[in-house]
Amino acid sequence: MDLNLEHVTSDHVYKWCSIIVLLISVRLVIYMAWQARKTKKLRVFFILMSCTYFYVSAIDLIFFTNKSDHYQLYELLRLGWGLLYICSVLSISSTRNFWKFLVICAYFLLAVVVWQLNWFHTTTYCFTYAFFVGIPVFVKWWLKTKGIGALFLLTCSICLCMLTTTFSISLSKGKDMLLLGYCHYAILMYIVVVYGWHNFAPYEIINQRIKETVKTKLIPSISFIIVMTLSESIYVYGLITNHSILCWEITIFSQIAALFIMAIPHSNIIMVDYRNTEKLLDKIETQLKVGQKITNQNIEDYE
């Protein structure tokens, strides 16, 4: 397996996919760091998310620029990304701290057990677990805000769960299919970062109380989830059968088409409002001060 992985990581397609994910991650790191400076109440979330993608970007950059062949060390370090991702997602969840602690402990236990059995598959199972942890969080978030960002994050978490579980199958299919899998992963990560965390989700987190979030209707949202999930199932089916390339093409075309159909009608609204995030934060702060002033006045009148 090490030899196969070495051949893949030396391929130009794989390197370009890694560079694309790296650039997307760096963009998110800068934006999240800026949000952490501006937003006090959600500072923990933005700092954790910034550290999460900075960490994985740094690992990939160091690993590929030095052309290291220490794949076991690389896989071990990447486990830290899964832990940071889980902590970031749980930081915006209203679940009790006890249950959050159990979820994190389960991640450590899974990592130790799989590493002892076969270290090569550790990140496969741990990343699947990390993405799975985000699904109920994003479901609750979407039910609360009906925001399009939460919808993208929920849907891509389901797809990434299915994709990461197929890594071993992709490896057994040969170099070409594994490279297509990496391309598919890069596309999903682009949707998660650019349409999820970067463009939509922080806006919804900040803005959910003043009810200006771009909302989605139920039927289009369910249809989007079904199309994305079914297309991902086609990809998994192609790996199991002998129609891998055809199924991969159908999956990519279907998911990109679904993304554009769902995102384009809302893009102008989001981008116009989203460039004024600082004004939005000032508006929230003003409303909170007005509410506090009214509350104090009511208390004085009551006394």
Backbone bond lengths (Angstrom), bond angles and torsions (degrees), N, CA, C in turn:
res aa  C-N    CA-C-N  psi(-1)  N-CA   C-N-CA  omega(-1)  CA-C   N-CA-C  phi
1 M - - - 1.460 - - 1.516 111.74 -
2 D 1.345 117.51 -37.15 1.448 120.72 178.40 1.521 111.05 -61.29
3 L 1.341 115.81 -39.92 1.461 120.04 -179.36 1.513 110.66 -65.27
4 N 1.334 117.76 -43.03 1.451 120.98 178.23 1.518 111.46 -62.96
5 L 1.315 115.32 -41.75 1.459 119.36 179.81 1.521 110.93 -65.87
6 E 1.320 116.97 -36.47 1.463 120.62 178.61 1.520 110.70 -63.98
7 H 1.324 116.88 -41.57 1.465 120.09 178.89 1.521 111.15 -63.75
8 V 1.335 115.54 -37.62 1.461 119.13 -178.29 1.516 111.34 -70.06
9 T 1.343 117.33 -45.97 1.457 120.54 -176.94 1.517 112.43 -67.44
10 S 1.307 118.26 -16.15 1.464 120.55 176.55 1.524 111.87 -88.05
11 D 1.325 117.18 -4.26 1.454 120.86 -177.47 1.534 110.40 -80.13
12 H 1.350 116.56 144.05 1.453 121.21 -177.91 1.524 111.66 -66.81
13 V 1.339 118.29 -35.09 1.459 121.27 179.82 1.525 110.20 -62.40
14 Y 1.314 115.88 -45.02 1.460 120.31 179.72 1.527 110.12 -63.06
15 K 1.323 116.78 -41.43 1.464 119.75 -179.14 1.517 111.05 -65.51
16 W 1.333 117.16 -39.55 1.452 119.37 178.80 1.527 111.20 -66.83
17 C 1.335 117.44 -38.71 1.472 120.69 175.71 1.520 110.34 -61.88
18 S 1.326 116.14 -41.89 1.464 120.42 179.09 1.521 110.85 -64.92
19 I 1.337 116.98 -39.54 1.461 120.80 179.15 1.522 110.96 -65.47
20 I 1.348 116.66 -40.39 1.462 120.70 179.06 1.526 110.42 -62.01
21 V 1.339 116.26 -48.17 1.464 120.20 178.26 1.523 110.47 -61.72
22 L 1.333 116.52 -37.64 1.458 121.16 179.74 1.527 110.94 -63.86
23 L 1.331 117.42 -45.97 1.461 120.84 -179.75 1.523 111.40 -64.68
24 I 1.334 116.02 -40.67 1.462 119.95 177.51 1.528 110.27 -62.28
25 S 1.326 116.34 -42.49 1.463 120.89 -179.18 1.525 111.21 -65.09
26 V 1.334 116.91 -41.36 1.471 120.44 179.21 1.524 110.32 -62.79
27 R 1.317 116.44 -40.26 1.462 120.45 177.75 1.523 110.83 -60.79
28 L 1.323 116.46 -42.30 1.458 120.52 179.36 1.523 111.06 -68.12
29 V 1.334 117.24 -39.03 1.467 121.31 179.38 1.522 110.36 -58.44
30 I 1.328 117.01 -46.82 1.466 121.12 -178.97 1.524 110.55 -62.73
31 Y 1.321 115.82 -43.85 1.460 119.05 -177.87 1.527 111.82 -67.83
32 M 1.342 116.89 -43.56 1.458 120.23 -179.61 1.529 111.14 -65.20
33 A 1.327 116.74 -36.89 1.468 119.90 177.90 1.533 110.25 -64.60
34 W 1.324 116.57 -38.98 1.460 120.31 177.17 1.520 111.06 -65.84
35 Q 1.328 117.34 -40.85 1.460 121.11 177.79 1.523 111.56 -64.50
36 A 1.334 117.14 -37.22 1.465 120.62 179.32 1.520 110.96 -62.87
37 R 1.322 116.24 -33.42 1.462 119.92 178.81 1.519 111.90 -72.43
38 K 1.344 116.79 -31.31 1.451 121.06 -175.28 1.523 113.77 -90.15
39 T 1.333 117.14 -29.28 1.464 121.68 -170.91 1.524 110.10 -110.94
40 K 1.316 117.02 112.50 1.457 120.43 -175.73 1.528 112.12 -77.61
41 K 1.330 117.46 -46.01 1.457 120.47 -173.30 1.521 112.75 -67.96
42 L 1.329 116.93 -29.96 1.463 121.10 -178.50 1.527 111.64 -108.28
43 R 1.320 115.78 21.99 1.465 119.84 -175.73 1.523 111.75 -62.29
44 V 1.340 116.93 -38.08 1.470 120.63 -179.18 1.525 110.29 -61.00
45 F 1.331 116.27 -45.41 1.466 120.32 -179.55 1.523 111.58 -61.79
46 F 1.332 116.87 -48.59 1.458 120.33 -176.86 1.524 111.54 -66.68
47 I 1.321 117.55 -36.33 1.465 120.38 177.65 1.527 110.22 -66.68
48 L 1.335 116.59 -45.02 1.465 120.10 179.51 1.523 111.58 -62.54
49 M 1.337 116.86 -44.03 1.455 119.70 -179.67 1.526 111.36 -66.52
50 S 1.325 116.39 -37.54 1.459 119.85 176.55 1.528 110.90 -63.64
51 C 1.337 116.66 -44.31 1.469 120.47 178.65 1.520 111.54 -65.34
52 T 1.328 116.70 -34.99 1.462 121.04 -178.77 1.520 111.34 -59.88
53 Y 1.313 116.79 -52.25 1.460 119.76 -176.44 1.531 112.10 -80.49
54 F 1.332 117.67 -24.73 1.463 119.04 172.73 1.524 110.08 -66.93
55 Y 1.326 116.30 -38.90 1.461 121.56 -179.24 1.527 111.38 -62.46
56 V 1.335 116.17 -50.67 1.462 119.05 -177.86 1.529 110.74 -68.27
57 S 1.331 117.80 -33.38 1.461 120.40 177.57 1.521 110.92 -66.05
58 A 1.332 115.90 -41.89 1.462 119.98 -179.38 1.525 111.30 -65.14
59 I 1.337 116.46 -41.25 1.468 119.98 179.96 1.526 110.75 -62.41
60 D 1.338 116.35 -48.52 1.463 119.95 -179.16 1.529 111.20 -63.42
61 L 1.325 116.50 -40.36 1.458 120.05 -178.66 1.530 111.21 -64.72
62 I 1.327 116.50 -46.37 1.466 120.43 -179.76 1.522 110.81 -65.94
63 F 1.329 116.29 -41.62 1.461 120.80 -175.52 1.520 111.53 -65.68
64 F 1.326 117.60 -45.87 1.464 120.24 -173.76 1.531 112.83 -82.96
65 T 1.337 117.54 -29.92 1.460 118.31 177.78 1.523 111.64 -71.67
66 N 1.335 116.63 -32.90 1.463 120.31 178.79 1.522 113.18 -87.15
67 K 1.355 116.26 -6.99 1.465 122.06 -178.66 1.539 111.24 51.97
68 S 1.331 113.34 47.68 1.464 119.30 -177.98 1.518 110.52 -74.76
69 D 1.338 115.74 147.75 1.464 120.18 176.46 1.526 111.11 -110.95
70 H 1.337 116.44 18.22 1.465 120.62 178.18 1.533 109.04 -88.22
71 Y 1.316 115.17 73.18 1.461 119.81 -175.13 1.521 112.31 -68.65
72 Q 1.314 117.08 -29.68 1.456 119.79 178.71 1.538 110.26 -66.88
73 L 1.314 116.92 -42.23 1.468 120.92 176.45 1.525 110.69 -65.27
74 Y 1.328 116.71 -39.03 1.461 121.33 178.97 1.531 111.01 -61.71
75 E 1.327 116.42 -44.69 1.459 120.12 178.66 1.525 111.13 -65.42
76 L 1.319 116.99 -37.66 1.464 120.76 179.30 1.529 111.08 -64.72
77 L 1.329 116.50 -42.74 1.461 119.94 179.64 1.528 111.70 -67.47
78 R 1.322 115.92 -34.06 1.467 118.88 -179.38 1.520 112.50 -67.85
79 L 1.323 117.54 -20.01 1.462 119.95 175.52 1.525 111.14 -62.01
80 G 1.338 115.88 -28.51 1.459 119.42 177.03 1.510 112.75 -64.34
81 W 1.353 116.32 -30.54 1.463 119.05 177.30 1.528 110.99 -64.16
82 G 1.325 116.36 -42.83 1.457 119.44 178.88 1.515 111.70 -60.93
83 L 1.329 116.55 -40.17 1.465 120.44 179.50 1.527 111.00 -65.46
84 L 1.329 116.88 -45.05 1.468 120.23 179.17 1.524 111.57 -64.51
85 Y 1.327 115.88 -37.78 1.464 119.44 179.46 1.528 110.70 -64.19
86 I 1.324 116.72 -44.04 1.463 120.46 178.73 1.530 110.65 -61.63
87 C 1.333 116.69 -43.97 1.468 120.24 179.38 1.530 111.14 -63.10
88 S 1.327 116.80 -38.26 1.465 120.70 179.24 1.515 111.50 -64.57
89 V 1.324 115.74 -46.03 1.467 120.04 -178.86 1.524 111.06 -66.62
90 L 1.328 116.25 -42.15 1.464 119.69 -179.17 1.525 112.33 -68.09
91 S 1.336 117.38 -22.09 1.461 119.79 -179.34 1.525 112.73 -68.83
92 I 1.342 118.03 -19.70 1.467 120.94 176.85 1.527 110.81 -104.67
93 S 1.322 116.34 13.05 1.451 121.50 177.96 1.527 109.84 -100.01
94 S 1.320 115.82 145.84 1.465 121.07 179.29 1.526 112.27 -89.36
95 T 1.326 116.79 8.54 1.462 121.45 179.01 1.528 110.15 -63.90
96 R 1.319 116.16 148.98 1.454 120.25 179.09 1.522 110.86 -62.72
97 N 1.322 115.13 150.61 1.458 120.88 -177.91 1.530 112.54 -61.24
98 F 1.319 116.22 -30.42 1.466 119.70 179.38 1.523 110.85 -61.85
99 W 1.338 116.55 -44.65 1.465 120.44 -179.52 1.526 110.81 -70.52
100 K 1.313 117.29 -34.51 1.461 119.94 175.34 1.525 110.43 -62.21
101 F 1.322 115.80 -41.77 1.455 121.03 178.54 1.522 110.99 -61.67
102 L 1.336 116.83 -41.58 1.465 120.43 178.69 1.528 111.40 -64.74
103 V 1.318 117.50 -39.17 1.467 121.41 178.51 1.527 110.65 -62.08
104 I 1.325 116.59 -42.81 1.468 120.80 179.14 1.526 110.80 -67.19
105 C 1.331 116.70 -41.22 1.466 120.54 177.92 1.524 111.20 -62.31
106 A 1.343 116.36 -38.38 1.461 120.61 178.14 1.526 110.92 -63.40
107 Y 1.324 116.45 -35.39 1.472 120.24 177.57 1.531 110.47 -64.36
108 F 1.327 116.55 -45.05 1.467 120.39 177.81 1.527 111.03 -61.60
109 L 1.334 116.43 -43.60 1.464 120.72 -179.27 1.520 110.93 -63.11
110 L 1.325 117.17 -44.22 1.463 121.23 178.34 1.525 110.79 -61.38
111 A 1.328 116.79 -43.20 1.463 120.73 -179.35 1.527 111.26 -62.61
112 V 1.324 117.37 -43.26 1.466 121.19 -178.38 1.527 110.60 -66.44
113 V 1.328 116.89 -45.10 1.465 120.83 -177.07 1.522 110.86 -64.42
114 V 1.338 117.00 -49.39 1.466 119.99 -177.82 1.528 110.77 -67.21
115 W 1.323 117.32 -36.62 1.461 120.03 178.80 1.524 111.09 -62.25
116 Q 1.319 116.67 -38.81 1.458 120.16 178.75 1.527 111.61 -68.18
117 L 1.327 116.68 -34.53 1.465 120.39 -179.93 1.528 111.28 -76.56
118 N 1.337 116.12 -49.73 1.471 121.04 179.30 1.519 108.05 -164.15
119 W 1.337 117.66 104.21 1.457 121.76 -174.45 1.518 112.11 -59.78
120 F 1.341 117.28 -26.53 1.455 121.09 -175.48 1.530 112.24 -63.83
121 H 1.338 117.03 -27.55 1.466 121.05 -177.21 1.523 113.02 -99.48
122 T 1.325 118.09 6.10 1.464 120.22 -173.89 1.520 111.90 -63.67
123 T 1.341 117.67 -51.05 1.458 119.64 -178.90 1.529 111.53 -66.15
124 T 1.329 117.36 -28.78 1.466 119.95 177.63 1.522 110.79 -58.68
125 Y 1.323 116.81 -50.14 1.462 120.91 -178.89 1.528 111.83 -75.95
126 C 1.335 117.00 -37.97 1.462 119.70 -177.21 1.527 111.85 -70.70
127 F 1.325 118.03 -38.07 1.461 120.42 177.17 1.527 110.72 -67.96
128 T 1.324 115.80 -38.17 1.468 119.25 175.54 1.514 110.44 -60.13
129 Y 1.322 116.41 -43.53 1.464 121.26 177.97 1.524 110.91 -63.27
130 A 1.339 117.17 -42.19 1.462 120.97 -178.88 1.528 111.15 -62.70
131 F 1.327 116.70 -45.41 1.466 119.58 178.45 1.529 111.12 -67.01
132 F 1.331 116.55 -34.17 1.460 120.19 179.10 1.528 111.02 -66.17
133 V 1.323 117.16 -36.62 1.474 120.75 178.42 1.526 110.51 -60.36
134 G 1.331 116.65 -34.29 1.455 119.51 -178.85 1.513 114.43 -72.32
135 I 1.338 117.90 -21.67 1.467 120.43 -175.07 1.527 112.44 -60.76
136 P 1.355 121.23 -54.85 1.475 119.36 179.86 1.523 112.98 -63.11
137 V 1.341 117.26 -31.23 1.465 120.00 177.75 1.519 110.38 -64.90
138 F 1.331 116.61 -45.68 1.462 120.32 -178.61 1.527 111.21 -72.16
139 V 1.339 117.21 -31.50 1.467 119.67 175.57 1.533 110.28 -61.50
140 K 1.320 115.59 -47.83 1.463 120.28 179.84 1.519 110.93 -64.21
141 W 1.318 115.47 -39.24 1.456 120.89 179.14 1.530 110.90 -64.35
142 W 1.330 116.27 -43.83 1.462 119.58 -179.23 1.532 111.23 -67.87
143 L 1.335 117.32 -40.08 1.460 120.03 177.63 1.523 111.69 -63.16
144 K 1.317 116.79 -28.84 1.462 121.30 -179.07 1.520 112.17 -80.73
145 T 1.329 117.77 -43.37 1.461 121.16 -173.82 1.518 113.89 -106.30
146 K 1.349 117.13 -21.11 1.470 122.45 -172.10 1.524 111.46 56.29
147 G 1.329 116.44 24.83 1.455 121.23 -176.47 1.517 112.35 -76.30
148 I 1.325 115.74 148.83 1.461 120.31 -177.83 1.531 111.16 -73.45
149 G 1.327 117.29 -27.58 1.456 119.56 177.04 1.509 112.30 -65.57
150 A 1.330 115.91 -44.04 1.466 120.31 176.92 1.519 110.77 -61.96
151 L 1.324 116.82 -35.63 1.460 121.04 177.86 1.521 111.27 -63.48
152 F 1.329 117.33 -44.54 1.467 121.07 178.62 1.525 110.86 -63.15
153 L 1.328 116.54 -43.82 1.460 120.27 -178.34 1.523 111.30 -66.28
154 L 1.325 116.82 -40.29 1.461 121.20 177.98 1.522 110.80 -62.77
155 T 1.324 116.49 -49.42 1.459 120.96 -176.67 1.524 111.79 -64.78
156 C 1.325 116.47 -44.91 1.473 119.41 -178.94 1.519 111.31 -69.32
157 S 1.322 118.37 -29.19 1.468 120.13 175.91 1.524 110.44 -64.03
158 I 1.327 116.25 -40.74 1.468 120.19 177.09 1.529 110.22 -63.58
159 C 1.332 116.17 -45.92 1.474 120.09 -179.63 1.524 111.75 -64.60
160 L 1.326 116.90 -40.36 1.466 120.01 -179.75 1.522 111.30 -68.54
161 C 1.322 117.16 -32.99 1.470 120.01 173.77 1.521 110.60 -59.57
162 M 1.324 115.96 -46.22 1.455 120.76 -179.49 1.526 111.23 -68.17
163 L 1.340 116.38 -36.92 1.454 120.30 -177.26 1.533 112.05 -70.26
164 T 1.327 117.11 -45.33 1.461 120.09 -176.90 1.527 112.59 -65.97
165 T 1.321 116.99 -27.76 1.466 119.16 179.07 1.527 111.98 -72.03
166 T 1.324 117.01 -16.66 1.467 120.70 -176.29 1.527 113.04 -96.11
167 F 1.326 117.95 8.63 1.462 119.71 -176.69 1.527 111.63 -60.44
168 S 1.315 116.58 -44.90 1.468 119.94 -178.86 1.524 111.05 -63.67
169 I 1.344 115.81 -38.36 1.463 119.82 178.69 1.526 110.10 -65.84
170 S 1.341 116.10 -42.15 1.463 120.27 178.79 1.519 110.95 -61.96
171 L 1.327 116.23 -38.68 1.459 120.13 179.74 1.522 111.13 -64.33
172 S 1.337 116.01 -38.26 1.463 119.75 -179.89 1.524 112.35 -71.40
173 K 1.353 117.07 -20.11 1.462 121.22 179.73 1.524 113.13 -82.48
174 G 1.322 116.26 -8.28 1.451 119.05 177.92 1.512 113.30 108.67
175 K 1.313 114.65 174.51 1.458 122.36 -173.34 1.526 112.96 -62.90
176 D 1.337 117.38 -43.95 1.461 120.32 -175.96 1.521 111.82 -61.90
177 M 1.320 116.70 -44.23 1.462 119.61 -178.11 1.521 111.19 -70.10
178 L 1.311 116.83 -33.23 1.459 120.19 177.59 1.523 110.91 -67.02
179 L 1.311 116.49 -38.70 1.459 120.61 177.69 1.527 111.08 -66.01
180 L 1.328 117.49 -38.36 1.462 120.64 175.79 1.524 110.57 -64.21
181 G 1.325 115.55 -34.99 1.458 119.74 176.37 1.517 111.59 -64.17
182 Y 1.338 116.67 -40.26 1.462 120.45 176.81 1.531 111.24 -65.70
183 C 1.325 116.93 -38.77 1.463 120.57 175.77 1.526 110.76 -61.58
184 H 1.313 115.65 -42.61 1.460 121.07 178.35 1.518 110.70 -62.38
185 Y 1.324 116.18 -41.93 1.470 121.22 177.73 1.531 110.85 -62.16
186 A 1.334 117.08 -40.99 1.463 120.96 179.17 1.526 111.27 -63.20
187 I 1.333 117.43 -39.39 1.464 121.28 178.91 1.520 111.02 -64.90
188 L 1.334 116.94 -45.47 1.461 120.44 179.28 1.528 111.32 -64.44
189 M 1.330 116.95 -38.90 1.459 120.11 178.02 1.528 110.80 -66.24
190 Y 1.322 116.50 -34.14 1.465 120.16 175.89 1.534 110.14 -62.42
191 I 1.320 116.82 -44.14 1.464 120.45 178.61 1.522 110.28 -63.53
192 V 1.335 116.87 -44.31 1.464 121.32 -178.44 1.527 110.90 -60.39
193 V 1.338 116.21 -47.66 1.465 120.16 -173.92 1.526 111.38 -77.30
194 V 1.335 117.22 -53.22 1.465 120.95 -171.95 1.517 112.16 -75.74
195 Y 1.339 117.75 -43.33 1.458 120.39 -178.08 1.525 112.17 -95.80
196 G 1.321 117.53 -16.53 1.450 120.42 -179.40 1.504 111.88 -99.84
197 W 1.348 115.80 -83.75 1.463 119.85 -175.14 1.519 112.86 -65.28
198 H 1.315 117.92 -43.92 1.465 119.84 -169.73 1.527 113.26 -77.64
199 N 1.325 117.55 -46.92 1.458 119.82 -172.55 1.522 114.63 -94.32
200 F 1.349 116.74 -32.95 1.448 117.63 -169.88 1.527 114.31 -115.08
201 A 1.332 115.91 -52.06 1.461 119.33 -168.37 1.532 114.03 -60.28
202 P 1.354 120.66 -48.20 1.461 118.37 178.75 1.526 112.29 -60.33
203 Y 1.320 116.07 -35.61 1.460 120.17 177.54 1.518 110.62 -60.49
204 E 1.317 117.33 -40.67 1.457 120.96 -178.93 1.520 111.74 -72.74
205 I 1.331 116.75 -36.93 1.460 120.01 178.81 1.523 109.99 -63.32
206 I 1.326 116.58 -45.91 1.457 121.24 -178.72 1.515 111.12 -69.63
207 N 1.321 116.01 -37.72 1.448 121.96 -163.75 1.522 114.93 -100.46
208 Q 1.334 118.29 -0.40 1.457 119.06 -170.50 1.525 112.62 -66.44
209 R 1.329 118.76 -24.50 1.458 120.51 -176.71 1.526 112.77 -79.01
210 I 1.324 118.71 -25.96 1.457 119.18 -178.37 1.532 111.30 -101.19
211 K 1.338 115.86 8.29 1.466 122.51 167.86 1.528 113.39 59.05
212 E 1.327 117.04 45.65 1.469 120.77 174.25 1.517 111.18 -118.14
213 T 1.314 116.39 14.19 1.449 120.74 179.79 1.520 110.46 -68.08
214 V 1.328 116.80 140.81 1.461 120.78 174.92 1.514 108.08 -70.37
215 K 1.312 116.61 113.25 1.455 121.44 -173.24 1.525 110.82 -99.59
216 T 1.315 115.10 157.37 1.462 121.56 177.81 1.515 109.85 -115.86
217 K 1.322 115.51 150.18 1.462 119.61 177.06 1.520 109.99 -82.38
218 L 1.311 115.91 158.86 1.457 121.09 -171.85 1.527 112.36 -65.04
219 I 1.336 117.41 -50.79 1.469 120.51 -174.84 1.535 111.95 -63.94
220 P 1.347 120.23 -47.72 1.478 118.69 176.28 1.521 112.76 -61.41
221 S 1.320 116.65 -35.40 1.475 119.60 -179.43 1.520 110.94 -67.26
222 I 1.322 116.69 -46.95 1.466 120.04 178.36 1.520 110.67 -63.15
223 S 1.327 116.24 -39.09 1.468 120.22 178.39 1.530 110.68 -62.90
224 F 1.322 117.02 -40.89 1.463 121.29 178.79 1.528 110.81 -62.79
225 I 1.322 116.56 -44.16 1.466 120.51 178.86 1.523 110.71 -62.50
226 I 1.329 116.76 -43.07 1.472 121.15 -178.64 1.530 110.62 -64.52
227 V 1.352 116.96 -45.55 1.463 120.18 -178.77 1.525 110.97 -62.76
228 M 1.319 116.81 -45.56 1.464 120.48 -179.27 1.526 111.32 -64.48
229 T 1.327 116.58 -42.26 1.464 120.58 -178.03 1.527 111.34 -69.75
230 L 1.326 116.51 -43.06 1.463 119.80 179.35 1.530 111.27 -65.38
231 S 1.328 116.54 -40.10 1.465 119.18 178.49 1.525 110.74 -64.90
232 E 1.327 116.92 -35.58 1.463 119.83 176.19 1.525 110.59 -68.50
233 S 1.320 116.33 -34.60 1.469 120.33 176.47 1.519 111.16 -65.39
234 I 1.328 116.31 -35.06 1.462 120.21 176.26 1.521 110.63 -63.08
235 Y 1.319 116.18 -39.68 1.471 120.31 178.00 1.528 110.58 -63.17
236 V 1.333 116.34 -44.64 1.472 120.17 178.46 1.525 110.61 -62.97
237 Y 1.335 116.75 -41.01 1.456 121.08 178.37 1.532 110.70 -62.28
238 G 1.342 116.08 -39.30 1.459 119.49 179.04 1.518 112.57 -64.11
239 L 1.338 116.85 -33.45 1.459 119.80 177.48 1.524 111.58 -68.42
240 I 1.318 116.11 -36.38 1.470 120.24 -178.90 1.518 110.82 -72.63
241 T 1.327 116.00 -36.39 1.471 120.72 -179.01 1.526 109.63 -96.63
242 N 1.300 115.98 -164.88 1.469 121.91 -179.10 1.519 112.57 -103.21
243 H 1.335 117.39 24.72 1.462 121.33 -179.32 1.532 110.07 -118.61
244 S 1.316 116.82 42.58 1.462 122.00 -171.74 1.529 112.33 -62.07
245 I 1.328 117.44 -48.96 1.468 121.24 -175.06 1.515 110.89 -64.95
246 L 1.336 117.21 -46.93 1.463 121.65 -179.36 1.526 111.05 -61.46
247 C 1.306 117.01 -44.84 1.470 120.89 -179.81 1.525 110.82 -66.17
248 W 1.330 117.11 -35.82 1.460 120.19 177.37 1.529 110.42 -64.29
249 E 1.325 117.16 -41.73 1.458 120.57 179.32 1.526 111.22 -64.61
250 I 1.332 116.68 -41.85 1.468 120.41 178.39 1.525 110.29 -63.07
251 T 1.325 116.57 -41.84 1.459 121.09 -178.68 1.526 111.29 -63.43
252 I 1.326 116.83 -49.13 1.465 120.59 -178.23 1.520 110.89 -62.92
253 F 1.329 116.89 -45.71 1.465 120.19 179.91 1.525 111.06 -61.47
254 S 1.326 117.58 -44.41 1.466 121.49 -177.96 1.524 111.44 -65.21
255 Q 1.322 116.95 -42.51 1.461 119.54 -177.03 1.522 112.08 -71.31
256 I 1.323 117.07 -39.94 1.471 119.30 177.81 1.526 110.64 -66.33
257 A 1.336 116.92 -40.52 1.468 120.60 177.78 1.527 110.79 -62.85
258 A 1.329 116.92 -44.79 1.467 121.07 178.90 1.526 111.10 -62.86
259 L 1.333 116.32 -38.59 1.461 120.37 179.22 1.522 111.01 -62.10
260 F 1.323 117.24 -48.83 1.455 120.35 -177.60 1.528 111.57 -66.85
261 I 1.317 116.89 -39.76 1.469 119.87 179.34 1.523 110.74 -62.66
262 M 1.331 116.33 -36.75 1.463 120.49 -176.94 1.521 112.18 -82.82
263 A 1.325 117.86 -35.42 1.461 120.56 -171.16 1.518 114.35 -90.76
264 I 1.345 117.31 -36.97 1.465 120.14 -172.76 1.530 113.18 -58.67
265 P 1.354 120.38 -42.88 1.473 118.78 -179.93 1.523 113.90 -60.34
266 H 1.350 117.42 -21.63 1.463 120.87 -176.71 1.520 113.04 -106.14
267 S 1.325 118.21 -6.02 1.464 120.36 -171.48 1.528 112.31 -62.98
268 N 1.322 117.25 -45.30 1.459 120.16 -177.17 1.519 111.59 -64.09
269 I 1.337 116.19 -40.52 1.465 120.34 -179.95 1.515 110.38 -62.96
270 I 1.335 114.94 -45.87 1.454 119.43 -177.33 1.524 111.09 -65.09
271 M 1.317 117.21 -47.95 1.457 119.95 -173.39 1.528 111.55 -67.70
272 V 1.345 117.59 -35.85 1.460 119.59 179.43 1.521 110.57 -65.03
273 D 1.339 116.34 -46.00 1.457 120.41 -178.59 1.516 112.02 -75.30
274 Y 1.317 115.36 -33.27 1.452 119.40 -169.50 1.519 112.77 -74.43
275 R 1.323 117.13 -22.66 1.456 119.85 177.31 1.524 111.56 -71.80
276 N 1.330 116.52 -14.77 1.455 121.35 -179.92 1.521 110.91 -106.51
277 T 1.332 116.17 40.97 1.461 119.99 -177.44 1.517 111.53 -61.00
278 E 1.338 117.60 -37.86 1.462 120.40 -178.89 1.528 110.35 -64.86
279 K 1.339 117.00 -40.09 1.456 120.02 176.32 1.524 111.13 -64.30
280 L 1.343 115.21 -36.45 1.461 120.22 178.33 1.524 110.46 -63.15
281 L 1.326 116.85 -43.57 1.460 120.59 178.51 1.528 110.90 -64.03
282 D 1.335 117.64 -39.37 1.464 120.97 176.87 1.519 111.08 -63.64
283 K 1.335 116.32 -36.43 1.456 120.57 178.91 1.524 111.02 -66.10
284 I 1.342 116.33 -42.29 1.460 120.38 178.16 1.525 110.24 -63.49
285 E 1.347 115.86 -43.42 1.466 120.10 -179.72 1.525 110.89 -62.66
286 T 1.337 117.06 -40.10 1.466 121.25 178.49 1.517 111.16 -63.63
287 Q 1.340 116.59 -42.71 1.459 120.31 179.15 1.523 111.62 -64.59
288 L 1.320 116.38 -38.11 1.462 119.80 177.88 1.528 111.12 -65.20
289 K 1.344 117.24 -39.26 1.466 120.71 178.87 1.522 110.84 -66.83
290 V 1.335 116.18 -40.21 1.465 119.69 177.36 1.523 110.63 -62.72
291 G 1.350 115.31 -43.90 1.468 119.16 178.41 1.514 112.15 -62.74
292 Q 1.321 117.04 -39.77 1.464 120.80 178.60 1.529 111.08 -66.64
293 K 1.330 117.00 -38.29 1.453 120.91 178.80 1.520 111.15 -65.28
294 I 1.331 116.84 -41.49 1.467 120.81 178.38 1.514 110.20 -64.95
295 T 1.340 116.45 -41.15 1.464 120.16 179.31 1.523 110.95 -62.53
296 N 1.338 116.80 -45.75 1.468 119.96 178.49 1.529 112.00 -62.08
297 Q 1.345 116.47 -38.13 1.456 120.55 177.99 1.514 111.79 -64.24
298 N 1.343 115.25 -41.36 1.476 119.77 178.00 1.521 111.71 -63.68
299 I 1.340 115.22 -38.28 1.475 119.33 179.40 1.531 109.69 -65.55
300 E 1.354 117.49 -42.18 1.466 121.23 178.61 1.515 111.53 -64.03
301 D 1.337 117.25 -40.98 1.458 121.00 178.09 1.519 111.36 -64.75
302 Y 1.314 116.01 -38.09 1.465 120.11 -179.29 1.523 110.58 -67.35
303 E 1.355 116.02 -38.75 1.457 119.48 179.35 1.527 111.03 -70.81
